[in-house]
Amino acid sequence: MFDTVCKFLAETFSADFASWLLGESVTLSKLSPSELSLEPI
């Protein structure tokens, strides 16, 4: 369940999510959802 929520947040709010994790503003080029697996680990 948490993987799905984190994936949604990372895809939808990628810059905000990265800034929150790193604690500073970042510039992202592009998030490629095709690299994220749909199957749980």
PDB file of N, H, CA, C and O in Angstrom:
ATOM      1  N   MET A   1       0.811  -1.183   0.000  1.00  0.00           N
ATOM      2  CA  MET A   1       0.000   0.000   0.000  1.00  0.00           C
ATOM      3  C   MET A   1       0.866   1.264   0.000  1.00  0.00           C
ATOM      4  O   MET A   1       0.575   2.203  -0.740  1.00  0.00           O
ATOM      5  N   PHE A   2       1.919   1.302   0.811  1.00  0.00           N
ATOM      6  H   PHE A   2       2.156   0.538   1.412  1.00  0.00           H
ATOM      7  CA  PHE A   2       2.765   2.487   0.869  1.00  0.00           C
ATOM      8  C   PHE A   2       3.531   2.699  -0.429  1.00  0.00           C
ATOM      9  O   PHE A   2       3.779   3.840  -0.816  1.00  0.00           O
ATOM     10  N   ASP A   3       3.911   1.615  -1.110  1.00  0.00           N
ATOM     11  H   ASP A   3       3.710   0.687  -0.795  1.00  0.00           H
ATOM     12  CA  ASP A   3       4.613   1.755  -2.377  1.00  0.00           C
ATOM     13  C   ASP A   3       3.739   2.456  -3.403  1.00  0.00           C
ATOM     14  O   ASP A   3       4.225   3.296  -4.161  1.00  0.00           O
ATOM     15  N   THR A   4       2.461   2.123  -3.435  1.00  0.00           N
ATOM     16  H   THR A   4       2.066   1.441  -2.819  1.00  0.00           H
ATOM     17  CA  THR A   4       1.535   2.736  -4.368  1.00  0.00           C
ATOM     18  C   THR A   4       1.366   4.221  -4.068  1.00  0.00           C
ATOM     19  O   THR A   4       1.345   5.042  -4.986  1.00  0.00           O
ATOM     20  N   VAL A   5       1.247   4.563  -2.811  1.00  0.00           N
ATOM     21  H   VAL A   5       1.264   3.896  -2.066  1.00  0.00           H
ATOM     22  CA  VAL A   5       1.090   5.961  -2.414  1.00  0.00           C
ATOM     23  C   VAL A   5       2.355   6.752  -2.747  1.00  0.00           C
ATOM     24  O   VAL A   5       2.273   7.849  -3.299  1.00  0.00           O
ATOM     25  N   CYS A   6       3.507   6.209  -2.419  1.00  0.00           N
ATOM     26  H   CYS A   6       3.574   5.317  -1.971  1.00  0.00           H
ATOM     27  CA  CYS A   6       4.777   6.886  -2.708  1.00  0.00           C
ATOM     28  C   CYS A   6       4.981   7.059  -4.206  1.00  0.00           C
ATOM     29  O   CYS A   6       5.458   8.103  -4.650  1.00  0.00           O
ATOM     30  N   LYS A   7       4.628   6.052  -4.983  1.00  0.00           N
ATOM     31  H   LYS A   7       4.240   5.204  -4.623  1.00  0.00           H
ATOM     32  CA  LYS A   7       4.751   6.143  -6.437  1.00  0.00           C
ATOM     33  C   LYS A   7       3.843   7.241  -6.972  1.00  0.00           C
ATOM     34  O   LYS A   7       4.260   8.026  -7.824  1.00  0.00           O
ATOM     35  N   PHE A   8       2.603   7.307  -6.483  1.00  0.00           N
ATOM     36  H   PHE A   8       2.264   6.669  -5.791  1.00  0.00           H
ATOM     37  CA  PHE A   8       1.674   8.346  -6.913  1.00  0.00           C
ATOM     38  C   PHE A   8       2.226   9.738  -6.584  1.00  0.00           C
ATOM     39  O   PHE A   8       2.202  10.633  -7.429  1.00  0.00           O
ATOM     40  N   LEU A   9       2.723   9.916  -5.349  1.00  0.00           N
ATOM     41  H   LEU A   9       2.742   9.189  -4.663  1.00  0.00           H
ATOM     42  CA  LEU A   9       3.272  11.207  -4.952  1.00  0.00           C
ATOM     43  C   LEU A   9       4.494  11.584  -5.782  1.00  0.00           C
ATOM     44  O   LEU A   9       4.638  12.736  -6.193  1.00  0.00           O
ATOM     45  N   ALA A  10       5.369  10.621  -6.027  1.00  0.00           N
ATOM     46  H   ALA A  10       5.252   9.685  -5.694  1.00  0.00           H
ATOM     47  CA  ALA A  10       6.578  10.886  -6.804  1.00  0.00           C
ATOM     48  C   ALA A  10       6.252  11.235  -8.255  1.00  0.00           C
ATOM     49  O   ALA A  10       6.929  12.069  -8.856  1.00  0.00           O
ATOM     50  N   GLU A  11       5.224  10.607  -8.821  1.00  0.00           N
ATOM     51  H   GLU A  11       4.674   9.929  -8.332  1.00  0.00           H
ATOM     52  CA  GLU A  11       4.843  10.899 -10.198  1.00  0.00           C
ATOM     53  C   GLU A  11       4.113  12.235 -10.311  1.00  0.00           C
ATOM     54  O   GLU A  11       4.346  12.996 -11.250  1.00  0.00           O
ATOM     55  N   THR A  12       3.230  12.518  -9.354  1.00  0.00           N
ATOM     56  H   THR A  12       3.041  11.900  -8.591  1.00  0.00           H
ATOM     57  CA  THR A  12       2.381  13.697  -9.443  1.00  0.00           C
ATOM     58  C   THR A  12       3.068  14.967  -8.949  1.00  0.00           C
ATOM     59  O   THR A  12       2.921  16.033  -9.547  1.00  0.00           O
ATOM     60  N   PHE A  13       3.812  14.848  -7.867  1.00  0.00           N
ATOM     61  H   PHE A  13       3.932  13.983  -7.381  1.00  0.00           H
ATOM     62  CA  PHE A  13       4.460  16.010  -7.261  1.00  0.00           C
ATOM     63  C   PHE A  13       5.961  15.765  -7.149  1.00  0.00           C
ATOM     64  O   PHE A  13       6.529  15.888  -6.064  1.00  0.00           O
ATOM     65  N   SER A  14       6.601  15.421  -8.251  1.00  0.00           N
ATOM     66  H   SER A  14       6.140  15.321  -9.133  1.00  0.00           H
ATOM     67  CA  SER A  14       8.001  14.997  -8.224  1.00  0.00           C
ATOM     68  C   SER A  14       8.940  16.057  -7.651  1.00  0.00           C
ATOM     69  O   SER A  14       9.802  15.729  -6.834  1.00  0.00           O
ATOM     70  N   ALA A  15       8.795  17.314  -8.058  1.00  0.00           N
ATOM     71  H   ALA A  15       8.096  17.580  -8.722  1.00  0.00           H
ATOM     72  CA  ALA A  15       9.694  18.360  -7.553  1.00  0.00           C
ATOM     73  C   ALA A  15       9.463  18.596  -6.064  1.00  0.00           C
ATOM     74  O   ALA A  15      10.422  18.737  -5.305  1.00  0.00           O
ATOM     75  N   ASP A  16       8.203  18.640  -5.640  1.00  0.00           N
ATOM     76  H   ASP A  16       7.424  18.525  -6.257  1.00  0.00           H
ATOM     77  CA  ASP A  16       7.893  18.832  -4.218  1.00  0.00           C
ATOM     78  C   ASP A  16       8.378  17.649  -3.387  1.00  0.00           C
ATOM     79  O   ASP A  16       8.911  17.830  -2.292  1.00  0.00           O
ATOM     80  N   PHE A  17       8.191  16.446  -3.908  1.00  0.00           N
ATOM     81  H   PHE A  17       7.758  16.299  -4.798  1.00  0.00           H
ATOM     82  CA  PHE A  17       8.608  15.233  -3.208  1.00  0.00           C
ATOM     83  C   PHE A  17      10.131  15.212  -3.036  1.00  0.00           C
ATOM     84  O   PHE A  17      10.634  14.899  -1.957  1.00  0.00           O
ATOM     85  N   ALA A  18      10.852  15.545  -4.099  1.00  0.00           N
ATOM     86  H   ALA A  18      10.443  15.799  -4.976  1.00  0.00           H
ATOM     87  CA  ALA A  18      12.316  15.566  -4.033  1.00  0.00           C
ATOM     88  C   ALA A  18      12.807  16.650  -3.076  1.00  0.00           C
ATOM     89  O   ALA A  18      13.746  16.427  -2.312  1.00  0.00           O
ATOM     90  N   SER A  19      12.176  17.821  -3.116  1.00  0.00           N
ATOM     91  H   SER A  19      11.413  18.003  -3.737  1.00  0.00           H
ATOM     92  CA  SER A  19      12.557  18.905  -2.207  1.00  0.00           C
ATOM     93  C   SER A  19      12.323  18.516  -0.752  1.00  0.00           C
ATOM     94  O   SER A  19      13.135  18.823   0.120  1.00  0.00           O
ATOM     95  N   TRP A  20      11.212  17.841  -0.499  1.00  0.00           N
ATOM     96  H   TRP A  20      10.552  17.591  -1.207  1.00  0.00           H
ATOM     97  CA  TRP A  20      10.903  17.391   0.863  1.00  0.00           C
ATOM     98  C   TRP A  20      11.944  16.374   1.347  1.00  0.00           C
ATOM     99  O   TRP A  20      12.396  16.445   2.490  1.00  0.00           O
ATOM    100  N   LEU A  21      12.321  15.428   0.478  1.00  0.00           N
ATOM    101  H   LEU A  21      11.953  15.370  -0.450  1.00  0.00           H
ATOM    102  CA  LEU A  21      13.293  14.404   0.870  1.00  0.00           C
ATOM    103  C   LEU A  21      14.687  14.979   1.077  1.00  0.00           C
ATOM    104  O   LEU A  21      15.385  14.607   2.020  1.00  0.00           O
ATOM    105  N   LEU A  22      15.093  15.889   0.190  1.00  0.00           N
ATOM    106  H   LEU A  22      14.526  16.192  -0.576  1.00  0.00           H
ATOM    107  CA  LEU A  22      16.449  16.413   0.234  1.00  0.00           C
ATOM    108  C   LEU A  22      16.596  17.655   1.109  1.00  0.00           C
ATOM    109  O   LEU A  22      17.705  18.010   1.509  1.00  0.00           O
ATOM    110  N   GLY A  23      15.484  18.308   1.404  1.00  0.00           N
ATOM    111  H   GLY A  23      14.583  18.020   1.079  1.00  0.00           H
ATOM    112  CA  GLY A  23      15.542  19.498   2.240  1.00  0.00           C
ATOM    113  C   GLY A  23      15.991  20.744   1.508  1.00  0.00           C
ATOM    114  O   GLY A  23      16.298  21.751   2.145  1.00  0.00           O
ATOM    115  N   GLU A  24      16.037  20.701   0.190  1.00  0.00           N
ATOM    116  H   GLU A  24      15.787  19.882  -0.327  1.00  0.00           H
ATOM    117  CA  GLU A  24      16.421  21.878  -0.602  1.00  0.00           C
ATOM    118  C   GLU A  24      15.736  21.800  -1.957  1.00  0.00           C
ATOM    119  O   GLU A  24      15.295  20.735  -2.387  1.00  0.00           O
ATOM    120  N   SER A  25      15.655  22.945  -2.619  1.00  0.00           N
ATOM    121  H   SER A  25      16.013  23.810  -2.269  1.00  0.00           H
ATOM    122  CA  SER A  25      15.011  23.005  -3.922  1.00  0.00           C
ATOM    123  C   SER A  25      15.872  22.297  -4.970  1.00  0.00           C
ATOM    124  O   SER A  25      17.091  22.463  -4.997  1.00  0.00           O
ATOM    125  N   VAL A  26      15.233  21.516  -5.822  1.00  0.00           N
ATOM    126  H   VAL A  26      14.242  21.381  -5.800  1.00  0.00           H
ATOM    127  CA  VAL A  26      15.952  20.790  -6.866  1.00  0.00           C
ATOM    128  C   VAL A  26      15.246  20.993  -8.204  1.00  0.00           C
ATOM    129  O   VAL A  26      14.052  21.287  -8.249  1.00  0.00           O
ATOM    130  N   THR A  27      15.995  20.833  -9.283  1.00  0.00           N
ATOM    131  H   THR A  27      16.965  20.594  -9.246  1.00  0.00           H
ATOM    132  CA  THR A  27      15.444  20.895 -10.625  1.00  0.00           C
ATOM    133  C   THR A  27      15.479  19.498 -11.214  1.00  0.00           C
ATOM    134  O   THR A  27      16.544  18.889 -11.318  1.00  0.00           O
ATOM    135  N   LEU A  28      14.324  18.991 -11.597  1.00  0.00           N
ATOM    136  H   LEU A  28      13.459  19.486 -11.513  1.00  0.00           H
ATOM    137  CA  LEU A  28      14.243  17.655 -12.172  1.00  0.00           C
ATOM    138  C   LEU A  28      14.076  17.757 -13.675  1.00  0.00           C
ATOM    139  O   LEU A  28      13.384  18.647 -14.170  1.00  0.00           O
ATOM    140  N   SER A  29      14.708  16.849 -14.400  1.00  0.00           N
ATOM    141  H   SER A  29      15.271  16.127 -13.997  1.00  0.00           H
ATOM    142  CA  SER A  29      14.564  16.861 -15.848  1.00  0.00           C
ATOM    143  C   SER A  29      13.302  16.119 -16.266  1.00  0.00           C
ATOM    144  O   SER A  29      12.454  16.690 -16.951  1.00  0.00           O
ATOM    145  N   LYS A  30      13.162  14.850 -15.866  1.00  0.00           N
ATOM    146  H   LYS A  30      13.851  14.386 -15.310  1.00  0.00           H
ATOM    147  CA  LYS A  30      11.981  14.080 -16.217  1.00  0.00           C
ATOM    148  C   LYS A  30      11.958  12.797 -15.403  1.00  0.00           C
ATOM    149  O   LYS A  30      12.987  12.143 -15.228  1.00  0.00           O
ATOM    150  N   LEU A  31      10.777  12.440 -14.907  1.00  0.00           N
ATOM    151  H   LEU A  31       9.942  12.971 -15.049  1.00  0.00           H
ATOM    152  CA  LEU A  31      10.589  11.177 -14.203  1.00  0.00           C
ATOM    153  C   LEU A  31       9.993  10.196 -15.193  1.00  0.00           C
ATOM    154  O   LEU A  31       8.957  10.467 -15.800  1.00  0.00           O
ATOM    155  N   SER A  32      10.636   9.074 -15.352  1.00  0.00           N
ATOM    156  H   SER A  32      11.477   8.854 -14.859  1.00  0.00           H
ATOM    157  CA  SER A  32      10.173   8.080 -16.313  1.00  0.00           C
ATOM    158  C   SER A  32       9.457   6.946 -15.580  1.00  0.00           C
ATOM    159  O   SER A  32      10.106   6.034 -15.067  1.00  0.00           O
ATOM    160  N   PRO A  33       8.124   6.995 -15.529  1.00  0.00           N
ATOM    161  CA  PRO A  33       7.371   5.973 -14.799  1.00  0.00           C
ATOM    162  C   PRO A  33       7.556   4.564 -15.361  1.00  0.00           C
ATOM    163  O   PRO A  33       7.272   3.591 -14.662  1.00  0.00           O
ATOM    164  N   SER A  34       8.017   4.430 -16.588  1.00  0.00           N
ATOM    165  H   SER A  34       8.247   5.220 -17.155  1.00  0.00           H
ATOM    166  CA  SER A  34       8.213   3.104 -17.162  1.00  0.00           C
ATOM    167  C   SER A  34       9.312   2.335 -16.424  1.00  0.00           C
ATOM    168  O   SER A  34       9.375   1.108 -16.499  1.00  0.00           O
ATOM    169  N   GLU A  35      10.176   3.062 -15.711  1.00  0.00           N
ATOM    170  H   GLU A  35      10.125   4.059 -15.650  1.00  0.00           H
ATOM    171  CA  GLU A  35      11.244   2.407 -14.953  1.00  0.00           C
ATOM    172  C   GLU A  35      10.761   1.881 -13.605  1.00  0.00           C
ATOM    173  O   GLU A  35      11.430   1.056 -12.984  1.00  0.00           O
ATOM    174  N   LEU A  36       9.600   2.356 -13.151  1.00  0.00           N
ATOM    175  H   LEU A  36       9.056   3.026 -13.656  1.00  0.00           H
ATOM    176  CA  LEU A  36       9.074   1.924 -11.873  1.00  0.00           C
ATOM    177  C   LEU A  36       8.223   0.667 -12.077  1.00  0.00           C
ATOM    178  O   LEU A  36       7.318   0.654 -12.913  1.00  0.00           O
ATOM    179  N   SER A  37       8.509  -0.363 -11.328  1.00  0.00           N
ATOM    180  H   SER A  37       9.244  -0.353 -10.649  1.00  0.00           H
ATOM    181  CA  SER A  37       7.827  -1.632 -11.477  1.00  0.00           C
ATOM    182  C   SER A  37       6.410  -1.584 -10.897  1.00  0.00           C
ATOM    183  O   SER A  37       6.188  -0.991  -9.841  1.00  0.00           O
ATOM    184  N   LEU A  38       5.474  -2.196 -11.575  1.00  0.00           N
ATOM    185  H   LEU A  38       5.655  -2.678 -12.433  1.00  0.00           H
ATOM    186  CA  LEU A  38       4.115  -2.274 -11.088  1.00  0.00           C
ATOM    187  C   LEU A  38       3.950  -3.404 -10.074  1.00  0.00           C
ATOM    188  O   LEU A  38       3.026  -3.380  -9.261  1.00  0.00           O
ATOM    189  N   GLU A  39       4.838  -4.387 -10.122  1.00  0.00           N
ATOM    190  H   GLU A  39       5.588  -4.407 -10.783  1.00  0.00           H
ATOM    191  CA  GLU A  39       4.786  -5.537  -9.238  1.00  0.00           C
ATOM    192  C   GLU A  39       5.456  -5.203  -7.900  1.00  0.00           C
ATOM    193  O   GLU A  39       6.530  -4.602  -7.878  1.00  0.00           O
ATOM    194  N   PRO A  40       4.826  -5.589  -6.788  1.00  0.00           N
ATOM    195  CA  PRO A  40       5.475  -5.362  -5.489  1.00  0.00           C
ATOM    196  C   PRO A  40       6.712  -6.249  -5.329  1.00  0.00           C
ATOM    197  O   PRO A  40       6.812  -7.318  -5.932  1.00  0.00           O
ATOM    198  N   ILE A  41       7.625  -5.793  -4.527  1.00  0.00           N
ATOM    199  H   ILE A  41       7.544  -4.925  -4.037  1.00  0.00           H
ATOM    200  CA  ILE A  41       8.865  -6.548  -4.309  1.00  0.00           C
ATOM    201  C   ILE A  41       8.578  -7.708  -3.383  1.00  0.00           C
ATOM    202  O   ILE A  41       9.482  -8.480  -3.062  1.00  0.00           O
TER     203      ILE A  41
END
